[in-house]
Amino acid sequence: MKPLIEQLFDPDKIVHIKSLWKDRENRLLLQEVIADKMVESNDLLELKALDYFVLLTSRARFSDSAEESVTVAGMLNHCLKIPDILPLVTVHKHFEFSSRCLVSLALFRRSMEYRYNKFAAPSCEYYRGVSKIFLLRDHFESLAAHHEAWESYLVEHLV
């Protein structure tokens, strides 16, 4: 996080940010400010993908908790490293399936619709429904409740 702060802020502001960073409540507010500044910046930033995803998902106003935002960031980070990201009902189970569904519905929806139209694969609504069931079964109730909101949020910020 320190290199990112140095990239985004002036040296005189960095001193104040470091002093505020020590308090946990201030740290959460600073993360929001850093995330906003990061999204507004037109410069190419050097940072790890997971850091970027955590900051990006922490800006979601509909999220019930920081844990939900971090979970979605982890899903993104994991799924975008996989060569074949699209979910398969017969292969992927539970949280892996839900992760692939959320990311695929947000970022690769056209591919899923193509598979539905061309190869009679299940529809996007089916994948979303099964994903929600698996999330509920795995005790991610708030994530299941915000499934469509996360899809829209990721489309808005990543596509």
Secondary structure, DSSP 8 states (H G I E B T S, - for coil): -HHHHHHHS-HHHHHHHHHHHTSHHHHHHHHHHHHHHHHH--S-----HHHHHHHHHHT-TT-S-HHHHHHHHHHHHHHTT-SS-S--TTT--HHHHHHHHHHHHHH-HHHHHHHHHHH----HHHHHHHHHHHHHHTT-HHHHHTHHHHHHHHHHHH-
